[in-house]
Amino acid sequence: MPKTMIAITVISLTFLAGCASNIENVQRETARSIGGDVMPSSVIVKDIDRHATSVNWSAETPKGAYVCSADDMMRRVLCVKKPTTP
């Protein structure tokens, strides 16, 4: 039983460590998708919605608000600018 608890603890810590870096990955990939002079540190990520094979999120940047999506490995990122309402 103690070995099982240790294994669960290690797996949990690994998962949490991975989640901590995911925000930075999402910021970087959002900035890369938008292009131009958008720096990852200027991207504010909101509403991350993870699915088995995809990830969706909203982002606020100096260039405006975007809706983004990617596959589960953060490849093929697509960010579309939200229209501004008058």
MOSUL-V846036 format. One line per field, one symbol per residue. ss: DSSP state (H for helix, E for strand, - for the rest). Layout:
ss: ???
This chain:
ss: -HHHHHHHHHHHHHHHHHHHHHHHHHHHHHHHHH-----HHH-EEEEEEE---EEEEEEEE--EEEEEEEE------EEEE-----
